[in-house]
Amino acid sequence: MITLMDVLDAVEQLTDEDQKTLADIIRQRQIERRRDEIARDAQEAMAEYRAGNLKPMSAEEAIAELNRYLESETL
């Protein structure tokens, strides 16, 4: 298994330009993974809503419910 130190040592051997390119690639992959995660969450939420497991509510109602939840978590 490759360790983080192995990777860092290998990166140190790259040119500055290649290191920048690698950093950009890693950043873009992180963005894509996060975008995919958000899309999955949205699809799951829509499925829950369509199944009748969620109810529509105003922003004020949603905030109040979130506050109640957060208060119950801290007790």
ROSE-357363 format. One record per residue (C-alpha): residue number from 1; residue in three letters; x, y, z. Coordinates in steps of 0.2 Angstrom, whole numbers, always signed. Example, Ala and Ser with C-alpha at 12.3 -4.5 7.8 and 13.67 -1.06 7.14 Angstrom:
2
+-----+------+-------+-------+-------+
! seq ! type !    px !    py !    pz !
+-----+------+-------+-------+-------+
!   1 !  ALA !   +62 !   -22 !   +39 !
!   2 !  SER !   +68 !    -5 !   +36 !
+-----+------+-------+-------+-------+
This chain:
75
+-----+------+-------+-------+-------+
! seq ! type !    px !    py !    pz !
+-----+------+-------+-------+-------+
!   1 !  MET !    +0 !    +0 !    +0 !
!   2 !  ILE !    +6 !   +17 !    -4 !
!   3 !  THR !    +7 !   +29 !   +11 !
!   4 !  LEU !    +4 !   +48 !   +11 !
!   5 !  MET !   +23 !   +50 !   +14 !
!   6 !  ASP !   +27 !   +40 !    -2 !
!   7 !  VAL !   +15 !   +51 !   -12 !
!   8 !  LEU !   +23 !   +67 !    -5 !
!   9 !  ASP !   +40 !   +61 !    -9 !
!  10 !  ALA !   +35 !   +57 !   -27 !
!  11 !  VAL !   +26 !   +74 !   -29 !
!  12 !  GLU !   +42 !   +82 !   -23 !
!  13 !  GLN !   +51 !   +75 !   -38 !
!  14 !  LEU !   +39 !   +83 !   -50 !
!  15 !  THR !   +42 !  +100 !   -58 !
!  16 !  ASP !   +33 !  +115 !   -51 !
!  17 !  GLU !   +22 !  +116 !   -66 !
!  18 !  ASP !   +17 !   +97 !   -64 !
!  19 !  GLN !   +14 !  +100 !   -45 !
!  20 !  LYS !    +2 !  +114 !   -49 !
!  21 !  THR !    -7 !  +103 !   -62 !
!  22 !  LEU !    -8 !   +89 !   -50 !
!  23 !  ALA !   -15 !  +101 !   -37 !
!  24 !  ASP !   -28 !  +107 !   -49 !
!  25 !  ILE !   -33 !   +89 !   -54 !
!  26 !  ILE !   -35 !   +84 !   -36 !
!  27 !  ARG !   -46 !  +100 !   -33 !
!  28 !  GLN !   -57 !   +97 !   -48 !
!  29 !  ARG !   -59 !   +79 !   -42 !
!  30 !  GLN !   -64 !   +84 !   -25 !
!  31 !  ILE !   -77 !   +97 !   -33 !
!  32 !  GLU !   -84 !   +83 !   -44 !
!  33 !  ARG !   -86 !   +71 !   -29 !
!  34 !  ARG !   -95 !   +84 !   -19 !
!  35 !  ARG !  -106 !   +89 !   -34 !
!  36 !  ASP !  -111 !   +70 !   -35 !
!  37 !  GLU !  -114 !   +69 !   -17 !
!  38 !  ILE !  -126 !   +84 !   -17 !
!  39 !  ALA !  -135 !   +77 !   -33 !
!  40 !  ARG !  -137 !   +61 !   -24 !
!  41 !  ASP !  -144 !   +70 !    -8 !
!  42 !  ALA !  -156 !   +80 !   -19 !
!  43 !  GLN !  -162 !   +64 !   -28 !
!  44 !  GLU !  -165 !   +55 !   -11 !
!  45 !  ALA !  -174 !   +71 !    -4 !
!  46 !  MET !  -185 !   +72 !   -20 !
!  47 !  ALA !  -189 !   +53 !   -18 !
!  48 !  GLU !  -194 !   +55 !    +0 !
!  49 !  TYR !  -205 !   +70 !    -4 !
!  50 !  ARG !  -213 !   +61 !   -18 !
!  51 !  ALA !  -216 !   +46 !    -7 !
!  52 !  GLY !  -225 !   +58 !    +5 !
!  53 !  ASN !  -212 !   +56 !   +19 !
!  54 !  LEU !  -208 !   +75 !   +18 !
!  55 !  LYS !  -220 !   +90 !   +19 !
!  56 !  PRO !  -219 !  +106 !   +11 !
!  57 !  MET !  -215 !  +121 !   +23 !
!  58 !  SER !  -210 !  +139 !   +23 !
!  59 !  ALA !  -192 !  +144 !   +27 !
!  60 !  GLU !  -198 !  +150 !   +44 !
!  61 !  GLU !  -205 !  +133 !   +48 !
!  62 !  ALA !  -190 !  +124 !   +42 !
!  63 !  ILE !  -179 !  +135 !   +52 !
!  64 !  ALA !  -190 !  +133 !   +68 !
!  65 !  GLU !  -189 !  +114 !   +65 !
!  66 !  LEU !  -170 !  +114 !   +63 !
!  67 !  ASN !  -169 !  +124 !   +79 !
!  68 !  ARG !  -179 !  +112 !   +88 !
!  69 !  TYR !  -169 !   +97 !   +82 !
!  70 !  LEU !  -153 !  +106 !   +86 !
!  71 !  GLU !  -159 !  +110 !  +104 !
!  72 !  SER !  -164 !   +92 !  +107 !
!  73 !  GLU !  -147 !   +86 !  +101 !
!  74 !  THR !  -138 !   +97 !  +114 !
!  75 !  LEU !  -148 !   +90 !  +129 !
+-----+------+-------+-------+-------+
